[in-house]
Amino acid sequence: MISIRNCQISDLLAMQNANLTCLPENYQYKYYLYHVLTWPQLSFVAEDESGKLVGYVLSKIDENNPKRGHITSLAVLRSQRKLGIATKLMKQSQYALMEVFEADHVSLHVRKSNRAAFTLYHEILKFKIQEIETEYYGDKEDAYSMVFNFREEDNKNEKKDTKSTAAADNKPKGQPAAKPKPASAKKKAAAKKK
């Protein structure tokens, strides 16, 4: 069973190793440390039953826009892919961005050639392509700059709730169901019988 928890400083070497194993974009140890010390609520790790780190998400708040979160890096070991771990890590980070920092949206970059990651972000997590940044990566590959707007998602959920309530209010008329009496009404009825 995989568990998700907040990242700790003791996880940083394992995170860096996962990054080196899984991704062409690599960071120095101090970059992970900076994220964890500055935004300790936003980065998470996934570990297996033995406590081995099998994935992580590294997130931050944009220094120029405190309402904008950014996913710096997401990695899951190859042996643990297709199990929903990346989705769980992303959702946990998104939740923390909204709840702790009241972020309006979160952004990320993904290589144009990384179809699996693009599918995760676009199809499963519903990120939208904001633009294509040419030669974004060190090897000159283009990146999709993607964004997820928390407020848009809240509005969609409110509309669904409104439609559900409206549908329940407009059910076909028939015999109304007997409403349960409150406890005080039951006591009054019992007192009248005496």
Residue, then its C-alpha position, 0 to 999 in steps of 0.5 A: m500500500i502506498s502512503i502520501r505524506n508531507c516531505q521532510i528534510s530527511d527525504l531530500l536525497a531520496m527525492q533527488n535520486a528519484n529525480l535523477t532516475c526518472l527525469p532529464e531535468n535535474y536539480q541540485y540538493k539545495y533547490y529541494l532544500y529551498h522548497v521544503l524550507t520555504w513552503p513545507q506544506l506544499s511538497f509531498v512524497a509517496e512511500d511504499e509499505s517498507g518506507k521506500l520513497v517511490g515518488y514525490v511532488l515539489s511545489k511552491i508559491d510564485e514569488n511574484n504572485p502569491k495566489r499562483g502555485h507552481i508544480t516544480s517537479l513530479a516523479v514516480l519510479r517506473s516500477q510504480r507507474k500506472l497505479g495512480i500515485a502521480t494523481k494522488l501526489m498532484k491532488q494533495s499538492q493542489y489541495a494544500l495550495m488552495e487550503v494553506f495559501e488560498a491559491d487561485h491557480v497552479s501552473l506547470h511545464v511539461r515537455k511536448s514529447n512527454r505524452a504520458a505526463f501530458t495525458l495526466y495533466h491535461e486529460i486526468l487533472k484537467f490542466k489547460i494549455q496556456e502557451i507553448e514555450t519554445e526551447y524552454y528546456g536545456d536541450k532546446e525542447d519546447a514545453y507546454s505551459m499549463v494551468f489549472n484554475f481552482r476558481e473555475e473548478d469551484n464554479k463547475n462544482e457549484k453548477k453541478d450542485t445547483k443542477s442536482t438540487a434543482a432536479a431534486d426540487n422538480k421531481p414529478k408530483g405524486q404522493p408526498a412522502a410523510k415527513p418525520k416529526p421532530a422529537s418535540a412534536k412527538k412529545k406533544a402528541a404523546a401528551k395529548k393522548k394522555 
